[in-house]
């Protein structure tokens, strides 16, 4: 009898192991550019177990720059690319086929910060400005912001690529390697406390902009519909959780990204107050239009400008919202 009971217990435990989420979880990779507040929802998804609850094992892969992130998606090295959608627009206009499927940051949260010797916009004439890439991402609205302020590229200043995201640009500013750069709201506050100068708030002249989206290869997505929908369900849960738990969100932000309090809490408060994280995961049509229009002004794409729907597929997001009862 003891032998039979032991066998029964072994079978039950084995079956439980086989059916557990960790054992059956599908592995996917999601690329991110830097450890900044812009990518916080993905770290929340991991730390709060939202991916695991959906039966996914998500590996967050540090990329260092939007261009590398995009290349990794095209090469199939990652499944989800979390970058500015202008990279998707430019890639598709050259014959590619990628899609933005959900919003991450729906707006601009950047400040133009100058080194200690640069106290106004005009001081930047003839200077070197630090950017993550020569095209796309924050560079897109940096060029537009300065154009509206009377400085044109490359006539009035040069661009220097500084890999490593916003923290790397802040470090380059501090040692004088660059004259100015756009920094996220958290790092801009740190910069001011370290004696650097705020030259302007980008959102003052670009109030509407789709800054970051979750992007996929539609061929891969069509073969992995369940995984895509589950990823987006976890994404929405992460966004909601940030709004509902700002204190805990600030703690995770601080611990995961090395941002000291109270800067972490100020960053969370700014994003929540301005609704920069889309609580339902949507991509704003107006934000995409603004993104595309700025690229056309900079000569990156031809007119007439394409419709935002050309680069977006919200079918997965709608299914995720439906399954969440939204």
N, C-alpha and C positions, 0 to 999 in steps of 0.2 A: 504493500500500500504506500509506504514511504517513497519507494522508487517511482511509482506512478505519479504521486503528487509532485515530486521533484521535476519530473519530465513535463508535467502540466504547467508548473510555474515557469520553467525555462521557455516553453513555447509562448506563453503569454507575454513574458518580458521581451522575447525576441520580436514578437509581432508589434508590441508597443514601440520598440526601437525603430522598426522599419517604417511605421506610420507616423513617427514624430516629425514635426516641421523641420527640425535640423537635419534629419536624415533624408528627407525628400525635397529639401529646398533647392530651387534652381539658382545656379550661380550666374550673376551678371556683373558687368563692370561699368562704372560711371566715372567719367573724367571730370576733374575740377581744376581750375587754374591756380588758385592761391588760397591760403587759409585766412579768408576774410569773411566778413558778415554776409557777403553775397552768396556764399555757398553753405551757410549755416543750416538750412533746411535738410540737407543731405546728411550732415553729421547728427542732427536731431533724429532723423529716421533710423540711424544706426543705434545711437545711444538709448533711445526710448523704445527700441524693439519693434518699430512699425514695419520695417522690411521683413523681419523674422515672422511677425504675425501674419504676413501675407504669403509666407512660404518662399521667401526670396533670401538668398545670401548675396548681399551687395558689397562688392569691393570698390571703395573709393580710390581712384587712381590720380595722383598728383601729376599735372601736366606742365605747369610752369608758364605756359603762354597759350592764348586762344588759338594760334595757328597750329601748334603741336596738338592741341586738343581736337581740332577739326581734322587734321591729318590722321589721327588715331581712329576717329570714327569712320572715315573713308576706308581705312585699311582693315577695318573690322577688329581692331585691337581693343576697342571699348564698345559697349552697346548703347550707352547714353552719353551724349556730349552736352555739357552744361556751359554754354558760352553765349555771347551776344549773337542774336540772329542775323546780324549783317554779314557774318561769315557764311551763313547758309545762303543768303541772298546772292552774294558774290560768287559762291561756288556753283549755284544753280544757273546763274546767268552765263557761266562758262560751259554749260552743258551737263552739270552734275544733277543729282537728284537726292536731296536730303529734305527732311521736314522738321519744323518746330511743332511740338505736340503739347506743350504746357508752358505756363509762365513761371518764372522764378523771382525775378525782380522787375516790377512794372513801373519804372520811373528812373530818374537820375538822382543818385545820392553821392555826388562827387563835388569836391571843392578844389579850385585851382590854388595851389600853394607855391610860393616862391621861397628861394633861399634867403638868408639873412640880408644879402645885399640887394634883393629885388623886392621893392615895396609897392609897385604899381604896374599895371599892364604894359605901359610904354617902356618900362625897364627891360622887357624881354626882347626888344629888338636886337637882332644879331646874336641872341643867346641860344643855348642848347636846352631843349625840353625833353624830359624823360617819358617814354611811352612803353607799353607792354608789347606793341607791335606797330609797324608803320601804317597798317590799315586795320580797320575794324575795332570793335570794342570801345573802350574809353577814348581811343584816338579819334574815332568818328566825331564825337561831340566836343572833344577838345579843339579840333580844327574849326568846327562850326562856331563854338563859343568865341574863340579868338577872332574869327572872321567878322562876327557881329560886333566885336570890340575894336575893329580896325586893323588887325594884324593878319596878314595873309601868308600861307605856307606855299612854297619855300622862300618867298621873297624876304620875309621879316625874321625868320628863325629857322633852326634846324631841329630835327628829331633824332633822339638817341634811344635805341631799344635797351630797356632794362628788364631782364627776365626775373621772374619771381613774384610778380604781382605788386600790389600796393605797398606792402612792407619794404620791398626792395627799392621802390622808388623813393620812399621816405628816407631810407638809409643813404641813397645816392644824393638826396638833397642835403642831408646833414653834413656830408663830407665835401660838398661843393662840386660834385661831379656833374651835376645838372643845375640849371637855373630855376626850373619850375617843373611841376607835374600835377596831374589831377590825382587826388587821394580820396579814399572813401571817408565818410563822415567821422568814423572812429579815428582813423589815422590822421585826419586833418586836425582834430582836437589835440592829439598827441603832439603833432608838429607845432602848433601854436604854443603849447606849454614848453616846447624846447627852443623857442625863440625864432621860429620861422614865421613867414607872413602869409596871411590869406589874401589872395588877389581877386577872388570872386567866387560866387556860388553858381555852378553850371545850370542848376535848375531855374535860375532867374530868367534865363533866355531860352531854355529848352524844358518847358514844364511837362511836356508829354513825350515819352520815349519808352519803347520796349527794350529794356537793357539786357536781360538774360532770359533764355528759354532752355527747356529740355529738348534736345534734338536727336533724331534717329535716322538711320538708313531705312527707308520705307520697305525695302525688300526683306531686311531682317525682321522688322517689326511685324510684317504680315505673316511671317512664319512663327512668330512668338507673341501672338496677340495677348494670351493670358499673362505672360510675364510683364508686358508693357502696361497692361491695365493694373496689375498688382503694384507695379512700381509707382504709378500715378496715384493710386489709392493711398499708398504710404506717404507719398509726397504731400497730398492734401492734408492728411492727418498731421504731418509735421508742421505745415503752415498754420493750421488751426491751433496746434499745441503752443506755438510761439505766442500767439495772441492771447491765449488763455493762461499762460504760465510765463510771463515776462521775467520774473526773478530767476526761475530755474533755467530759462533760455539764456539769460545773461551769464549764469554760472557755467553752462556748457560752452558758450562762446568764449569765455575767459580761459577755461581749462584746455579746450581743444585747440585754440588758436593763439594762446599766449598773450591775450589782451588783458591788461590789468583793469581791475575795478577802480574807479567807477566808469571808465571809458566803455567797458562792455555793456553796462546797463544803459548808458546814454545812447549807444548805437541801437540797441533793441528798442528803446523808447522812440527814437527818431523813425525807425522803420515801421513800427506799429502806428505811431501818430500819423504818419504820411501814407499809410496803407501801401507800402512798397512791396511787401510780400502779398501776393494775391491769395486771399484766404480760400478761394475755391479753385485755385490753380489756373485761372484763365489767362489767355494771351489777349492783350488789348489791341483791337483793330486800329484805333487811333494812334497807339504807340508804335505799331508796326508801320503805319503810314508815315509817321514822323521819321522813323529810322530810315525808310526807303528814300524819302524825299531829301534827307540830308546827304545820303550817298550820291543821289543824282546831282545835287548842288556841287559836290566835290568831284564830279566827273567819273565816279566809279561805276555807275550804271547809266545806260542811255535812256533818254526820254522817248516816248511817254513812259512814265514809271509804271511798273507792273502792279497789279492788285496784290495786297497782302495775302489773300487766299492762295496765291500761287506757291507760297512757301510754308503754308500751315496745314496741318491735319489734326482737327480737334475730335475726331471720332473716338480715339482711345480715351481722351479726357472725359467726354460725355458718358462713355460706358463706366468709367471709374466713378464719376459723380452719381450715376444711376445706382450703382452697387452700394454706394455709401448713403443712399436715400436722399440725395440732394435734388 
